[in-house]
Amino acid sequence: MNRVALVGAGCGRGSLTLRGAQLLAACACVVYDSLLDEELLSLVPEGCEKIYVGKRAGAHSLAQEEICALLAECAQKYPLTVRLKGGDPFVFGRGGEELSALLQAGVRCEMVPGVTSAVAAAERFGIPVTHRALARGFTVLTAHTKEGVPDFTRFAASRETLVFLMAKGAAERICRDLLQGGMSADTPCAVISGAGMSAERMARCSLSALADTVRPLPAPVTIVVGMVCAEGLLGAYAPPPRVMVTGTPSHVRRVCAQLTGLGIEPLPCAFRTVVPCLFNGFWEQFAAFSHLVFTSPNGVDIFFAEAARRGIDHRAFAGKQFAVIGPATAAALEQRGFFADLMPETYTVRALAALLVRAGVRRERAALLRAKAGSAALLGCGVQFDVYETRADRARLARAREEIAGAACVTFSSAGGAREFLAACPLPAGVAAVSIGEETAAAVRAAGYQTVIAKSARAEELARTVGEIVCREQDD
């Protein structure tokens, strides 16, 4: 029987629950809001219907009643629809209205809680909403109702922490009401802009300076009022540094995993989509090649997927030798049941070309099974076959322009990728560039930026180089 799951996306990257991830991986349709990490959409299956119904101040894509009707329609069409909502669906998320409408329509539902910004916004900056010596509880308030901005005067006497959500437009009213109600002008406050987003920031102030502090900050804004906001309460807490990782999905996943292990928060930017090419001419010449040359895990995966589709198994590769550019490509080959015969000590296209020459491999006997726009440095060593090409996701690059301001540095894994990214997304001052190799670094320098080069062209070494840069900056 078809069903709808109302899933809380949490407050920013990495706060989706395990159950939420499981449902996204299984859904046939996802209906999603604004103010959530759009990388979560990469978890859904290929072919999943994606429907945006986000609501921002003054700009609603659909009215709430229309969203409820849409969910009921989706329940008729799809076995599993995920309604993905920022934070928690039941904390000022109108999840109760959607659940009620679905149940009245006879739709089976599941509720999956999310990490609400009412707690997480402050917590991301080391501010506890409760503290045994300072606040035995907390009150969560919406800064906007159907009738307008509420009267907050009666909360001025509270000894609990006050948390105001979606509060940018109500900051002056909050300040005025609390002061008029008798709250001290020196009461500590914290203002969090864009909680959980890549460009999130926090500013502390006194209650009397609240309106002036909020004014220059972009929405969404969470305001926290109470003694828990006092500076230095828990020591000098600093959120994990953030690093934007660019490239293809497989490369981005590998680097992000490494950065997470180093205590760095990755900002994945897999803007380069891998698209398989038709390389039919290769199979007619297959017997003529003694060496098959791969320069990426993507090439390995797409090549052997096509071989399997054609019914070509391991027996056809008897007597063939494999040359790879580095360990990641070799590992992808091993997953297919083969081991690399040739791999250069330095993991670059030029080093691979030199190795093929030293090994005496004749050009007409080597098949270069790689990207359509591969480096020209290898062309003299084999016959080119376009196994795949990469295409830039312009929408993802547009989001990167907004996200990169919160990054300490950005990584590049190819010259083409660096050129595409930097043409669409200039690096702000203070954001360092880290390149996986000299060819990539040359493209970064040609765009007008300095760059640090990883010691070797491996995802692990790229992440390690980033870690060294971030540690130096923190020490300074």
Secondary structure, DSSP 8 states (H G I E B T S, - for coil): --EEEEEE-BSSTT---HHHHHHHHH-SEEEE-SSS-GGGGGGS-TT-EEEE--EETTEESS-HHHHHHHHHHHHHH-SEEEEEESB-TTSSS-HHHHHHHHHHTT-EEEEE----HHHHHHHTTT--S-BTTTBS-EEEEES-BTTBS---GGGTT--SEEEEES-GGGHHHHHHHHHHTT--TT-EEEEEESTTSTT-EEEEEEGGGHHHHHTTS-SSEEEEESGGG-TTTTSS-----EEEEES-HHHHHHHHHHHHHTT-EEEEE--EEEEE---HHHHHHGGG-SEEEE-SHHHHHHHHHHHHHTT--GGGGTT-EEEESSHHHHHHHHHTT---SB--SS-SHHHHHHHHHHTT--GGGEEEEEETT--GGGGGGSEEEEEEEEEE-HHHHHHHHHHGGG-SEEEE--HHHHHHHHHHS---TT-EEEESSHHHHHHHHHTT---EE-SSSSHHHHHHHHHHHHHHHHH-
